[in-house]
Amino acid sequence: MSRARRYNEEPKLNIKKVVAVILAIIVIIMFIIAIKTLLKNSGKQEKIAATTYYPVYTNEKWGVINGKGEIVIEPTYQEAIVIPDNKEDIFICTYDVNYEDNTFKTKVINSNSKEQFTGYDQVQAVENYDKNNNIWYEKGILKVQKNGKYGLINFKGKEILAPEYDEIFSIKGVENSIIIKKDNLLGLCNNEGNIIIEPKYQEIKPLSEENYKLGYIVTNQDKKQGIITLDKKVALEEKYDEVKQVTGNDMYVVKENGTLKLVNNEQTTILENKFDDVKEITTNQIIFVKNNQMGVMKLDGTEVIPAEYQELKTATEEYYIAKKSDKYGIINTNKEVVIPIEYSNITYQKEASFYCLDISDSAETKILNSNLEEKLVGILSEINKDKEYLRMRIGDQYKYYNFKLEEKSAQDFLNQNTLFLSKQDGKYGFVDKNNQIIVPYQYDDATEQNQYGFIAVKKDGKWGALDKEGNQVVEPKYELASNIIIDFIGKWHYGMDINLNYYTDMEN
Protein backbone atom coordinates (compact mmCIF):
# COMPACT_ATOMS: atom_id res chain seq x y z
CA MET A 1 0.00 0.00 0.00
CA SER A 2 1.44 3.30 -1.04
CA ARG A 3 1.99 5.96 1.52
CA ALA A 4 0.03 9.14 0.90
CA ARG A 5 1.65 12.56 1.54
CA ARG A 6 -0.13 15.63 2.77
CA TYR A 7 0.05 18.68 0.49
CA ASN A 8 1.74 20.72 3.18
CA GLU A 9 4.40 18.08 3.81
CA GLU A 10 7.94 19.41 3.18
CA PRO A 11 9.56 17.49 0.24
CA LYS A 12 12.91 15.80 0.82
CA LEU A 13 15.72 15.95 -1.76
CA ASN A 14 17.85 12.99 -2.79
CA ILE A 15 21.18 14.86 -2.91
CA LYS A 16 23.03 12.11 -4.78
CA LYS A 17 20.42 11.98 -7.52
CA VAL A 18 20.38 15.77 -7.87
CA VAL A 19 24.18 15.95 -8.17
CA ALA A 20 24.15 13.11 -10.72
CA VAL A 21 21.49 14.87 -12.80
CA ILE A 22 23.38 18.19 -12.69
CA LEU A 23 26.63 16.51 -13.74
CA ALA A 24 24.84 14.72 -16.57
CA ILE A 25 23.37 18.03 -17.79
CA ILE A 26 26.79 19.72 -17.66
CA VAL A 27 28.36 16.89 -19.67
CA ILE A 28 25.58 17.12 -22.29
CA ILE A 29 25.99 20.92 -22.54
CA MET A 30 29.77 20.61 -22.90
CA PHE A 31 29.32 17.96 -25.57
CA ILE A 32 26.88 20.17 -27.51
CA ILE A 33 29.23 23.18 -27.27
CA ALA A 34 32.17 21.07 -28.45
CA ILE A 35 30.20 19.76 -31.43
CA LYS A 36 29.00 23.27 -32.33
CA THR A 37 32.55 24.66 -32.07
CA LEU A 38 33.89 21.84 -34.22
CA LEU A 39 31.20 22.37 -36.84
CA LYS A 40 31.68 26.13 -36.70
CA ASN A 41 35.45 25.90 -37.19
CA SER A 42 35.04 23.29 -39.89
CA GLY A 43 32.50 25.48 -41.64
CA LYS A 44 34.81 28.47 -41.30
CA GLN A 45 37.67 26.72 -43.05
CA GLU A 46 35.32 25.50 -45.78
CA LYS A 47 33.86 28.97 -46.22
CA ILE A 48 37.27 30.63 -46.58
CA ALA A 49 38.31 28.17 -49.27
CA ALA A 50 35.01 28.27 -51.13
CA THR A 51 34.25 31.99 -51.02
CA THR A 52 37.56 33.63 -51.77
CA TYR A 53 37.86 34.56 -55.42
CA TYR A 54 40.59 35.35 -57.94
CA PRO A 55 40.67 36.18 -61.65
CA VAL A 56 41.97 33.32 -63.77
CA TYR A 57 43.51 33.46 -67.25
CA THR A 58 43.66 30.52 -69.64
CA ASN A 59 43.56 30.11 -73.41
CA GLU A 60 43.65 33.92 -73.70
CA LYS A 61 40.34 34.25 -71.84
CA TRP A 62 39.43 35.44 -68.34
CA GLY A 63 37.25 33.84 -65.69
CA VAL A 64 37.10 33.40 -61.89
CA ILE A 65 38.22 30.63 -59.52
CA ASN A 66 37.65 30.14 -55.81
CA GLY A 67 40.09 29.21 -53.04
CA LYS A 68 39.79 25.52 -53.90
CA GLY A 69 40.90 26.15 -57.46
CA GLU A 70 37.41 25.45 -58.80
CA ILE A 71 36.13 27.50 -61.74
CA VAL A 72 33.35 29.84 -60.62
CA ILE A 73 33.02 31.88 -63.82
CA GLU A 74 34.04 30.11 -67.01
CA PRO A 75 36.99 31.81 -68.75
CA THR A 76 35.11 33.36 -71.69
CA TYR A 77 35.87 37.06 -71.30
CA GLN A 78 38.36 38.93 -73.46
CA GLU A 79 39.28 41.49 -70.76
CA ALA A 80 40.50 40.87 -67.23
CA ILE A 81 37.71 40.49 -64.68
CA VAL A 82 37.97 42.91 -61.75
CA ILE A 83 37.22 41.54 -58.27
CA PRO A 84 36.94 44.54 -55.90
CA ASP A 85 37.10 42.34 -52.78
CA ASN A 86 38.13 38.70 -53.11
CA LYS A 87 35.79 37.67 -50.29
CA GLU A 88 32.74 39.19 -52.01
CA ASP A 89 30.67 37.53 -54.74
CA ILE A 90 31.04 40.54 -57.06
CA PHE A 91 32.80 40.34 -60.43
CA ILE A 92 33.09 43.28 -62.83
CA CYS A 93 33.32 42.26 -66.48
CA THR A 94 34.42 44.63 -69.25
CA TYR A 95 33.30 44.15 -72.84
CA ASP A 96 32.79 45.97 -76.17
CA VAL A 97 36.09 47.77 -75.71
CA ASN A 98 36.97 50.36 -78.36
CA TYR A 99 40.65 51.11 -78.00
CA GLU A 100 40.51 53.96 -80.50
CA ASP A 101 38.12 56.18 -78.55
CA ASN A 102 38.76 54.48 -75.16
CA THR A 103 35.13 53.47 -74.61
CA PHE A 104 33.86 50.25 -73.07
CA LYS A 105 30.90 48.64 -71.32
CA THR A 106 30.79 46.91 -67.96
CA LYS A 107 28.49 44.54 -66.15
CA VAL A 108 28.56 43.02 -62.68
CA ILE A 109 27.80 39.34 -62.18
CA ASN A 110 27.84 36.98 -59.22
CA SER A 111 29.04 33.38 -58.98
CA ASN A 112 25.80 32.21 -60.60
CA SER A 113 26.53 34.53 -63.56
CA LYS A 114 23.47 36.58 -62.60
CA GLU A 115 23.83 40.26 -63.48
CA GLN A 116 23.82 42.69 -60.54
CA PHE A 117 23.29 46.46 -60.13
CA THR A 118 21.62 46.80 -63.52
CA GLY A 119 20.22 50.29 -63.00
CA TYR A 120 23.42 52.00 -64.10
CA ASP A 121 25.20 52.62 -67.39
CA GLN A 122 28.53 51.49 -65.90
CA VAL A 123 29.81 50.02 -62.66
CA GLN A 124 33.50 50.09 -61.74
CA ALA A 125 35.74 49.37 -58.77
CA VAL A 126 37.37 52.44 -57.21
CA GLU A 127 41.02 51.96 -58.07
CA ASN A 128 43.92 53.02 -55.88
CA TYR A 129 47.68 52.51 -56.01
CA ASP A 130 50.49 52.12 -53.51
CA LYS A 131 53.91 53.78 -53.76
CA ASN A 132 55.11 51.02 -56.09
CA ASN A 133 52.08 51.49 -58.36
CA ASN A 134 50.56 48.17 -57.31
CA ILE A 135 46.79 48.41 -57.74
CA TRP A 136 44.25 47.90 -54.97
CA TYR A 137 40.56 48.76 -54.60
CA GLU A 138 38.70 50.86 -52.07
CA LYS A 139 36.78 48.77 -49.54
CA GLY A 140 33.06 48.27 -49.75
CA ILE A 141 32.24 50.69 -52.58
CA LEU A 142 31.71 50.77 -56.33
CA LYS A 143 31.64 53.75 -58.68
CA VAL A 144 28.53 53.95 -60.81
CA GLN A 145 27.70 56.05 -63.87
CA LYS A 146 24.26 57.17 -64.93
CA ASN A 147 23.43 59.74 -67.61
CA GLY A 148 27.06 60.82 -67.74
CA LYS A 149 27.34 61.48 -63.98
CA TYR A 150 29.04 59.45 -61.25
CA GLY A 151 28.01 58.28 -57.80
CA LEU A 152 28.77 55.50 -55.31
CA ILE A 153 26.99 52.33 -54.21
CA ASN A 154 27.98 49.82 -51.56
CA PHE A 155 28.45 46.11 -52.22
CA LYS A 156 24.78 45.45 -51.47
CA GLY A 157 23.76 47.85 -54.23
CA LYS A 158 22.61 50.65 -51.91
CA GLU A 159 23.23 54.10 -53.35
CA ILE A 160 25.38 55.98 -50.84
CA LEU A 161 26.25 58.94 -53.07
CA ALA A 162 23.86 60.06 -55.79
CA PRO A 163 25.23 60.05 -59.36
CA GLU A 164 25.58 63.82 -59.72
CA TYR A 165 29.34 64.29 -59.97
CA ASP A 166 31.53 64.85 -63.01
CA GLU A 167 34.28 62.58 -61.68
CA ILE A 168 35.00 60.34 -58.69
CA PHE A 169 38.46 58.99 -57.91
CA SER A 170 40.64 58.02 -54.95
CA ILE A 171 43.59 59.93 -53.53
CA LYS A 172 46.57 57.86 -54.56
CA GLY A 173 47.92 55.68 -51.77
CA VAL A 174 45.41 56.93 -49.19
CA GLU A 175 42.48 54.80 -48.05
CA ASN A 176 38.95 55.98 -47.35
CA SER A 177 39.51 59.31 -49.14
CA ILE A 178 37.44 59.74 -52.30
CA ILE A 179 37.65 62.88 -54.42
CA ILE A 180 34.36 64.11 -55.88
CA LYS A 181 34.40 66.65 -58.71
CA LYS A 182 31.52 68.97 -59.56
CA ASP A 183 31.50 72.10 -61.73
CA ASN A 184 35.28 71.77 -62.06
CA LEU A 185 35.80 71.98 -58.28
CA LEU A 186 36.87 69.25 -55.87
CA GLY A 187 35.38 67.91 -52.67
CA LEU A 188 35.90 64.74 -50.63
CA CYS A 189 33.82 61.92 -49.19
CA ASN A 190 34.59 58.71 -47.31
CA ASN A 191 33.76 55.10 -48.14
CA GLU A 192 30.36 55.44 -46.48
CA GLY A 193 29.44 58.22 -48.91
CA ASN A 194 29.58 60.90 -46.20
CA ILE A 195 30.80 64.23 -47.59
CA ILE A 196 33.73 65.52 -45.54
CA ILE A 197 34.59 68.49 -47.77
CA GLU A 198 32.11 70.16 -50.11
CA PRO A 199 33.26 70.47 -53.75
CA LYS A 200 34.61 74.02 -53.79
CA TYR A 201 38.38 73.57 -53.93
CA GLN A 202 41.02 73.44 -56.65
CA GLU A 203 43.08 70.77 -54.89
CA ILE A 204 42.75 68.40 -51.93
CA LYS A 205 45.54 66.25 -50.56
CA PRO A 206 46.11 64.42 -47.25
CA LEU A 207 48.04 66.16 -44.51
CA SER A 208 49.84 62.86 -43.99
CA GLU A 209 50.44 60.41 -46.82
CA GLU A 210 50.26 57.57 -44.28
CA ASN A 211 47.24 58.55 -42.17
CA TYR A 212 44.15 60.18 -43.67
CA LYS A 213 42.71 60.66 -40.17
CA LEU A 214 45.03 63.63 -39.60
CA GLY A 215 43.07 65.73 -42.07
CA TYR A 216 43.41 67.29 -45.52
CA ILE A 217 45.19 70.26 -47.09
CA VAL A 218 42.78 72.25 -49.27
CA THR A 219 43.59 74.86 -51.91
CA ASN A 220 40.83 77.41 -52.55
CA GLN A 221 40.10 79.33 -55.74
CA ASP A 222 42.45 82.12 -54.63
CA LYS A 223 45.22 79.48 -54.44
CA LYS A 224 45.44 79.84 -50.67
CA GLN A 225 45.80 76.73 -48.52
CA GLY A 226 44.43 75.59 -45.19
CA ILE A 227 43.57 72.38 -43.32
CA ILE A 228 40.21 70.68 -42.79
CA THR A 229 39.99 67.81 -40.29
CA LEU A 230 38.15 64.53 -40.69
CA ASP A 231 35.29 65.88 -38.54
CA LYS A 232 34.90 68.83 -40.97
CA LYS A 233 36.52 71.43 -38.71
CA VAL A 234 38.95 74.08 -39.93
CA ALA A 235 42.34 73.37 -38.34
CA LEU A 236 44.10 76.13 -40.29
CA GLU A 237 42.50 79.01 -42.15
CA GLU A 238 42.83 79.12 -45.93
CA LYS A 239 45.34 81.98 -45.88
CA TYR A 240 48.71 80.33 -46.50
CA ASP A 241 50.72 80.18 -49.72
CA GLU A 242 51.57 76.56 -48.89
CA VAL A 243 50.89 73.95 -46.23
CA LYS A 244 53.42 71.10 -46.08
CA GLN A 245 52.40 67.45 -45.72
CA VAL A 246 53.89 67.11 -42.27
CA THR A 247 52.32 67.42 -38.82
CA GLY A 248 52.86 66.44 -35.22
CA ASN A 249 51.86 67.55 -31.73
CA ASP A 250 49.23 69.92 -33.22
CA MET A 251 51.85 71.79 -35.23
CA TYR A 252 52.09 72.44 -38.95
CA VAL A 253 54.61 73.75 -41.47
CA VAL A 254 53.32 76.63 -43.60
CA LYS A 255 54.62 79.23 -46.00
CA GLU A 256 53.25 82.77 -45.58
CA ASN A 257 54.47 85.80 -47.51
CA GLY A 258 57.45 83.79 -48.72
CA THR A 259 58.51 82.70 -45.21
CA LEU A 260 58.41 79.08 -44.07
CA LYS A 261 57.11 78.75 -40.51
CA LEU A 262 56.25 76.22 -37.87
CA VAL A 263 52.86 77.15 -36.40
CA ASN A 264 50.55 75.53 -33.86
CA ASN A 265 46.82 74.87 -34.23
CA GLU A 266 46.12 78.38 -32.88
CA GLN A 267 48.20 79.66 -35.82
CA THR A 268 50.84 81.07 -33.46
CA THR A 269 54.33 81.02 -34.96
CA ILE A 270 56.73 78.69 -33.12
CA LEU A 271 59.74 78.92 -35.46
CA GLU A 272 60.57 80.83 -38.64
CA ASN A 273 63.61 81.69 -40.78
CA LYS A 274 65.42 78.68 -39.34
CA PHE A 275 65.10 76.10 -42.10
CA ASP A 276 64.41 75.45 -45.78
CA ASP A 277 61.98 72.64 -45.03
CA VAL A 278 60.71 70.38 -42.24
CA LYS A 279 60.43 66.61 -42.63
CA GLU A 280 59.23 65.50 -39.21
CA ILE A 281 57.68 67.02 -36.09
CA THR A 282 57.87 65.30 -32.70
CA THR A 283 56.84 66.48 -29.24
CA ASN A 284 59.92 68.59 -28.53
CA GLN A 285 61.80 68.96 -31.80
CA ILE A 286 61.79 68.83 -35.58
CA ILE A 287 63.88 67.24 -38.29
CA PHE A 288 64.71 70.19 -40.54
CA VAL A 289 66.35 70.73 -43.93
CA LYS A 290 69.00 73.35 -44.64
CA ASN A 291 71.01 73.48 -47.87
CA ASN A 292 69.59 70.06 -48.85
CA GLN A 293 70.93 68.45 -45.67
CA MET A 294 68.99 67.29 -42.61
CA GLY A 295 69.46 67.95 -38.92
CA VAL A 296 67.51 68.10 -35.65
CA MET A 297 66.32 71.27 -33.91
CA LYS A 298 64.51 71.95 -30.64
CA LEU A 299 61.36 74.04 -30.68
CA ASP A 300 63.31 77.01 -29.27
CA GLY A 301 65.55 76.96 -32.37
CA THR A 302 68.55 75.22 -30.77
CA GLU A 303 70.27 72.77 -33.12
CA VAL A 304 70.62 69.34 -31.54
CA ILE A 305 72.17 67.69 -34.59
CA PRO A 306 73.70 69.84 -37.36
CA ALA A 307 72.25 69.62 -40.86
CA GLU A 308 74.84 67.28 -42.36
CA TYR A 309 72.87 64.18 -43.34
CA GLN A 310 71.13 63.22 -46.59
CA GLU A 311 68.28 61.76 -44.56
CA LEU A 312 67.27 61.58 -40.90
CA LYS A 313 64.35 59.67 -39.45
CA THR A 314 63.30 59.30 -35.82
CA ALA A 315 63.39 55.70 -34.60
CA THR A 316 63.02 56.26 -30.84
CA GLU A 317 63.47 59.17 -28.45
CA GLU A 318 67.16 58.29 -28.32
CA TYR A 319 68.07 57.14 -31.82
CA TYR A 320 67.83 58.35 -35.41
CA ILE A 321 68.32 56.47 -38.66
CA ALA A 322 70.83 58.56 -40.62
CA LYS A 323 71.96 58.55 -44.25
CA LYS A 324 75.27 59.91 -45.43
CA SER A 325 77.20 59.22 -48.66
CA ASP A 326 74.28 57.01 -49.77
CA LYS A 327 74.72 54.67 -46.78
CA TYR A 328 72.67 54.26 -43.61
CA GLY A 329 73.59 54.02 -39.94
CA ILE A 330 72.19 54.98 -36.53
CA ILE A 331 73.11 58.02 -34.45
CA ASN A 332 71.97 59.09 -31.01
CA THR A 333 70.84 62.43 -29.60
CA ASN A 334 74.45 63.21 -28.63
CA LYS A 335 75.42 63.14 -32.34
CA GLU A 336 77.38 59.91 -31.78
CA VAL A 337 77.36 57.22 -34.47
CA VAL A 338 76.23 54.11 -32.59
CA ILE A 339 75.78 51.88 -35.66
CA PRO A 340 78.29 52.50 -38.49
CA ILE A 341 76.95 54.31 -41.54
CA GLU A 342 77.63 51.45 -43.95
CA TYR A 343 74.29 49.74 -44.67
CA SER A 344 72.23 49.92 -47.86
CA ASN A 345 69.06 50.56 -45.84
CA ILE A 346 67.79 50.56 -42.25
CA THR A 347 64.20 50.37 -41.04
CA TYR A 348 62.77 50.40 -37.53
CA GLN A 349 59.78 48.15 -36.80
CA LYS A 350 57.90 50.20 -34.22
CA GLU A 351 55.32 47.53 -33.41
CA ALA A 352 58.06 45.04 -32.59
CA SER A 353 60.88 47.39 -31.44
CA PHE A 354 63.62 45.96 -33.62
CA TYR A 355 65.83 47.26 -36.43
CA CYS A 356 66.41 45.72 -39.86
CA LEU A 357 69.81 46.56 -41.36
CA ASP A 358 70.30 45.56 -45.00
CA ILE A 359 73.94 44.63 -45.50
CA SER A 360 75.51 46.34 -48.51
CA ASP A 361 76.37 44.10 -51.48
CA SER A 362 74.51 41.23 -49.84
CA ALA A 363 71.02 39.74 -49.70
CA GLU A 364 71.32 39.39 -45.93
CA THR A 365 69.80 41.53 -43.19
CA LYS A 366 70.95 42.10 -39.62
CA ILE A 367 68.28 42.25 -36.95
CA LEU A 368 69.03 44.36 -33.86
CA ASN A 369 66.90 44.60 -30.75
CA SER A 370 65.82 47.90 -29.19
CA ASN A 371 69.16 48.10 -27.37
CA LEU A 372 70.98 47.84 -30.73
CA GLU A 373 72.27 44.36 -29.90
CA GLU A 374 72.74 42.10 -32.92
CA LYS A 375 70.41 39.13 -32.64
CA LEU A 376 70.05 37.61 -36.12
CA VAL A 377 71.73 37.66 -39.53
CA GLY A 378 70.19 36.07 -42.59
CA ILE A 379 67.88 36.59 -45.54
CA LEU A 380 64.71 38.22 -44.23
CA SER A 381 61.79 36.68 -46.12
CA GLU A 382 58.76 37.85 -44.11
CA ILE A 383 57.61 40.10 -41.29
CA ASN A 384 54.08 39.08 -40.33
CA LYS A 385 52.55 41.77 -38.14
CA ASP A 386 49.22 39.95 -37.70
CA LYS A 387 50.78 36.81 -36.23
CA GLU A 388 53.82 38.67 -34.85
CA TYR A 389 56.65 36.70 -36.33
CA LEU A 390 59.54 37.09 -38.73
CA ARG A 391 60.86 34.41 -41.05
CA MET A 392 64.51 34.29 -42.01
CA ARG A 393 66.68 32.04 -44.08
CA ILE A 394 69.81 31.43 -42.01
CA GLY A 395 72.34 29.23 -43.74
CA ASP A 396 70.25 26.67 -45.62
CA GLN A 397 67.32 26.69 -43.18
CA TYR A 398 64.19 28.81 -42.84
CA LYS A 399 63.71 29.81 -39.21
CA TYR A 400 60.90 31.56 -37.33
CA TYR A 401 61.18 34.14 -34.54
CA ASN A 402 58.67 36.01 -32.44
CA PHE A 403 58.90 39.77 -32.06
CA LYS A 404 61.09 39.27 -28.99
CA LEU A 405 63.52 37.67 -31.48
CA GLU A 406 63.20 34.29 -29.78
CA GLU A 407 63.42 31.28 -32.11
CA LYS A 408 60.20 29.30 -32.45
CA SER A 409 58.96 26.52 -34.70
CA ALA A 410 56.78 27.10 -37.76
CA GLN A 411 54.04 25.24 -35.93
CA ASP A 412 53.93 27.99 -33.29
CA PHE A 413 52.72 30.52 -35.85
CA LEU A 414 51.25 28.54 -38.75
CA ASN A 415 48.74 26.69 -36.59
CA GLN A 416 46.24 26.26 -39.46
CA ASN A 417 48.77 24.36 -41.55
CA THR A 418 48.75 20.58 -41.86
CA LEU A 419 52.30 20.38 -43.29
CA PHE A 420 55.49 22.28 -42.54
CA LEU A 421 58.55 22.95 -44.67
CA SER A 422 61.68 21.06 -43.65
CA LYS A 423 65.15 20.67 -45.14
CA GLN A 424 67.59 17.77 -44.98
CA ASP A 425 70.76 17.08 -46.97
CA GLY A 426 70.12 20.07 -49.22
CA LYS A 427 66.59 18.98 -50.21
CA TYR A 428 63.16 20.14 -49.06
CA GLY A 429 60.32 17.99 -47.79
CA PHE A 430 57.39 18.37 -45.42
CA VAL A 431 56.60 17.14 -41.93
CA ASP A 432 53.39 17.17 -39.92
CA LYS A 433 52.90 18.89 -36.56
CA ASN A 434 54.45 15.88 -34.83
CA ASN A 435 57.55 16.23 -37.02
CA GLN A 436 56.74 13.04 -38.90
CA ILE A 437 57.93 13.05 -42.52
CA ILE A 438 54.93 13.23 -44.87
CA VAL A 439 56.62 14.42 -48.08
CA PRO A 440 60.11 12.98 -48.68
CA TYR A 441 63.12 15.30 -49.02
CA GLN A 442 63.21 15.52 -52.81
CA TYR A 443 62.64 19.15 -53.82
CA ASP A 444 65.18 21.84 -54.67
CA ASP A 445 62.96 24.60 -53.30
CA ALA A 446 59.49 24.94 -51.80
CA THR A 447 57.10 27.31 -50.06
CA GLU A 448 55.11 26.94 -46.87
CA GLN A 449 51.49 25.90 -47.22
CA ASN A 450 49.29 28.83 -48.24
CA GLN A 451 45.94 29.73 -46.66
CA TYR A 452 44.12 27.35 -49.03
CA GLY A 453 46.33 24.37 -48.17
CA PHE A 454 48.45 24.35 -51.34
CA ILE A 455 52.24 24.18 -51.50
CA ALA A 456 54.57 25.21 -54.32
CA VAL A 457 57.51 22.84 -54.91
CA LYS A 458 60.46 23.09 -57.28
CA LYS A 459 62.32 20.23 -58.91
CA ASP A 460 64.87 20.31 -61.74
CA GLY A 461 64.24 24.04 -62.23
CA LYS A 462 60.46 23.75 -62.58
CA TRP A 463 57.57 24.43 -60.21
CA GLY A 464 54.53 22.33 -59.35
CA ALA A 465 52.07 22.00 -56.45
CA LEU A 466 51.00 19.73 -53.60
CA ASP A 467 47.75 19.73 -51.63
CA LYS A 468 47.38 19.86 -47.84
CA GLU A 469 47.92 16.10 -47.56
CA GLY A 470 51.12 16.29 -49.58
CA ASN A 471 49.62 14.77 -52.73
CA GLN A 472 50.86 16.10 -56.05
CA VAL A 473 48.34 18.40 -57.70
CA VAL A 474 50.59 19.71 -60.46
CA GLU A 475 53.80 18.00 -61.49
CA PRO A 476 56.78 20.38 -61.57
CA LYS A 477 56.47 21.73 -65.12
CA TYR A 478 56.40 25.54 -64.89
CA GLU A 479 59.48 27.71 -65.31
CA LEU A 480 58.64 30.71 -63.14
CA ALA A 481 62.00 32.47 -63.00
CA SER A 482 60.39 35.82 -63.91
CA ASN A 483 57.62 35.55 -61.31
CA ILE A 484 57.96 37.69 -58.20
CA ILE A 485 55.39 35.58 -56.33
CA ILE A 486 55.36 31.76 -56.43
CA ASP A 487 51.99 30.43 -55.33
CA PHE A 488 49.41 27.85 -56.39
CA ILE A 489 45.67 27.36 -55.96
CA GLY A 490 44.91 23.89 -57.25
CA LYS A 491 46.32 23.57 -60.75
CA TRP A 492 46.64 27.35 -61.17
CA HIS A 493 49.85 29.28 -60.49
CA TYR A 494 50.14 32.98 -59.68
CA GLY A 495 50.56 35.19 -62.76
CA MET A 496 53.64 37.19 -63.60
CA ASP A 497 51.89 40.59 -63.51
CA ILE A 498 51.28 41.11 -59.80
CA ASN A 499 49.16 44.21 -60.47
CA LEU A 500 46.42 41.98 -61.89
CA ASN A 501 46.53 39.56 -58.92
CA TYR A 502 45.49 36.59 -61.06
CA TYR A 503 46.17 32.86 -61.52
CA THR A 504 46.79 30.92 -64.70
CA ASP A 505 47.63 27.44 -66.01
CA MET A 506 49.73 28.83 -68.86
CA GLU A 507 53.48 29.15 -69.29
CA ASN A 508 54.81 32.71 -69.06
Protein Blocks (a to p, Z undefined) as FASTA:
>chain_A
ZZdddfklccdddfklmmmmmmmmmmmmmmmmmmmmmmmmmmmmmmmmmmcccdddeehi
acdddfkopafbdcfbfbdcddfblkbccdcddehiafklopacdddddfkopaehklbf
bdcddddddfkopacddehiacddeehiacdddfkopafbdcfbfbdcddehiahiacdd
eehiacdddfkopafbdcfbfbdcdfblklmknopcdddfkopacdddfkopafbdcfbf
bdcdbdeehiacddeehiacdddfkopafbghkbfbdfbdcfkbccddeehiacdddfko
pafbdcfbfbdcdfblmbccddeehiacdddfkopafbdcfbfbdcddfknopacdddeh
iabdcdddfkopafbgcddfbdcfklopadddehjaccdddfkopacdfklmmmmbmbdc
ddeehiacdddfkopafbdcfbfbdcdddfkopacddeehiacdddfkopafbdcfbdck
lpmbdcdehjbccdfblmlopadfbdZZ
